[in-house]
Amino acid sequence: MDNTELTSKGFMEIDALGLSYRELNTALTGLAQEGVKQIAVRNVNGQRYIGTNLRGDVHLELQGTPGNDLGAFMDGPTITVRGSGQDGVGNTMNQGSIIVHGHAGDALGLAARGGIILVRDGAGYRAGIHMKEYEDRRPVIVIGGAAQDFLGEYMAGGVLVVLGLMRPRVARSHARFIGTGMHGGVIYLRGSVESHQLGKEVGVASLAADDRRVLEDAVGRYATSFEMPAGDILAADFTKLYPLHLRPYGRLYAY
């Protein structure tokens, strides 16, 4: 298998057409270990696990639609997707960046422990499920469009931002069961939310100065990545959701 070529600018390029996910990921790992820093992959068509366990300072640019578990367990690289992602983008990632110029599927950022995930458009169900913070690492997810039910389910740490930019105006989120089982971290929704949409473990608060700083940083990175005006996005009202208890189910397992 030789679908790689060195471009005139010194970047490595891979044609993924006809490659299995194993062949593609073996090629990516090998190039990264050789010290290649920029890898463009064209004709991506559903290959799973792209960038899984990839480490170091390497940037992947994917043209097409990668399969499930993009960037799983990733520790440091940057992945840019010129298309949409499927389920499990950033599954248990430790550090790095994933930037999706489209939509993402279900379980976005599942159990992420660090890094940042930016999705230009919407995401599916259970975005941010079981996100957590590890030592000095604090994962951040920004979703530009809407997120579906069970947003932030069992969330244990990190920052989850939903902007709802694809709606014609700033409005109420329509997701249900938001923050069910949440016991850490924070969720920021651009617009409002009704109490019946929230898990019983979730509280609602106004933004403090620290919240504004966190939002400005997260939204600023989103706006820079997708060439949007950060000021216009931040001018709207935001709702802060936080966990009422650190261990809401503690007594189910310990006495």
N, C-alpha and C positions, 0 to 999 in steps of 0.2 A: 504494500500500500504506500503510494507516494502522491498524496494530494496537497503537499506543501510546496510553497515557493517563496523565495526571498524577493520582496518588492524593491523597487528602485530607491525607496526612502529608507531601506534597512529594516522595515517591518516584516514579520513573517505572516504569510497568508495561507489559510487552509480552505480548500473546497470540500464542504461536508457532504456534498451530493453522493449518495450511495454508501456513506460510511455508517457503520453501526455505532451505537453509543460507546461501546468498548473501544473501538478503533479510534474514534474521535478523542475520547478522554485520554487514552494512552499517548496520542500525539501531543495533546496540550500539555500533559504532565512532563513529557520528555523535553519539549521546547522550553518550558519554564525552568527545568533543572539545568538546561544548557545556558541559561541566562538571558533568553529572549524576553524583552520587556513589553513589546507591543505585538499582539496577535489578532489578526482579523480573520473571522470565520464566516464565509458566505454559504448560502444555501442550507442553512440550519433548518431542519424539518423534524422536530419532535424528539431529537436525541436527548435522553435523560442524563441527569447527574453532571451536566457540563460544569466544570470548575469545582467539582466536589473535592474537598480536602486540599485544594490548591493553596499554596503559600507564597509569601514574598511580594515583591513590588512588580507585578505584572498586570497588564491591562488587556482584557479580552473585549473585542467588539464583535457582536453577533448580529448577522443579518438573517432575519427569519424568525421562526418560533421555536425556542428551545422547549424540551420536555420537562417533566416533573423534576423537582429537587434541584433546580438551578442554584449553584453556589453553596450546596450543602456542606457544612463543616468548614467552609472557606475561612482562611486566616490571613487577610491582608490585601489580596488583589482587588482590582476594580473590574466589574463586568458591566458593559453597556449593551443593552438589547435594543436593536432597531426593529422593533416588533412587539409582540405581546409575550408574556410568560404564562406558564400553566400553573399547576398546583405546587405548593411547597417551595416557592422561591425563597432562598435564604434560610432553608431549614437548618437550625442549630448552627448558624454561622457565628464565628468568633470575632472576626474583624474584617474590615474592608467595605466596599461599596457596590451596590447593585442598582443600576439606573435603567428603568424600563420605559421605553418610549411607546407605551400602549397600555393594555390592561394586564392584570395579574389574576390568577385563579384563586382557589381556596387555600386556606392555611398559609397565607403569606407571612413569612418571618417566624414560622413555627419554632418555638423554643430558642429564638435568637439570643445570643449572649453578648453581642457587641456589633459594631459596624452600623451602617446606614443603608436603608432601602428606600428608593424614591420611585414611585409609580405615577406616571403622568396622568393616567386615566383612573378607572375604578378598579376595585378588587372584589373577590368573591367572599364566601363565607369564612368565618373564623380567622380573619386577619389578626395577626398579633397574638394568636393563642399561645399561652404559656411563655411569652417573652420573659426574660429574666435579666438581672444585672449580675455580672461576675467580676469581683474585685473592683477595679477602677473602670470597667467597661460598662457602658450604658447604651443599649441598642436604640436606634431611632428608625421609625417607619413613617413616611409621609405618603398619603394616598390623595391624588389630586381630584378624583371624582368621588363617587359614592362607595361605601362599603356595605356589605350585606350583613345578615343576622349573625349573632354571637361574636361581634367585634370585641377583641380584647378578652376573650374567654380565658379564665384561669390565669390571667396576666399577673406576673410576679415581679415585674420591673420593666424599666425602659420607658420610652416616649412614643406614643402612637397619635398621629395627627391625621384627621380626615377633613379635606377642604371642600368637597362638594362643588367643585368649580364647573361641572358640566350642567348644573341646573341653571335655569335662566335668571335666577336671583338667589340671594342668600335665604335659605329656608330651613325647615325642620328636617333633621335626618329621619329616614324611614326605616332604619335597621331596628330589629327587635333583639331582646335578650343581650343588650350591650353590657359588657363587663361581668357576665355571669361567672361567679367564682373568683372574681378579681381580688387579689390580696397584695398587690404591689404595683409600682409604676403610676403612670398618669396618661389619660386620654384627653385630647383637645379636639372638639368638634367645631367647625366653622358653621355658625347658625345655632339653632336651638334643638332641644330634645324633650320629650314628654316623660314623666316619671314611669309610666307603664311600659316604656321601652327598655328600661334599665333592669339589670339584675339586682336582687335585693342587697347585694354586697357593695353597691356603688353609691357614692355621695356626689352632690353637685355643688360647685363653688364658683365664685367669680375669680377672675385672673388677678394674681398679685404681680408685683414687679418681677419676681423671679420667673414666673410663668411667661411673662412677656419676653424676657430674654431668651428663654428656651424656644419659644415660638419663632422669634425673629431669626434665630440661628437655623432652625429646621426649615422654615419657609424660605429663608434666604437661599439655602442650598437647593431646595426644590426649584425656586424661580430661576436661579442661575443655570441649572441643568437643562431646563426646558424653555429658557428665554421668555420668561413671563415677568410682569411687574410685581415685585414682592410687596411694595407699598399698597397697591390696590387690594391684594389678597388680605393683607394684615389689617386693612381699614375696617373690615367687617367685625361683628361681634363673635366671640368664641365662647364655648361652654367647656368648663373643666370638669372632668370626671375623675374621681379618686376612690381608692378602696376604704371602706369604713372600718375594716378589721384586717389585721395582718395574717391571721390564721382562722378564716371563717369556718373551716371544717376540722379544726384541730381535735375537737372532742369525739369526732367519729373514729379516730385512729389512736388516740392516746387518752388515758384516764388519770 
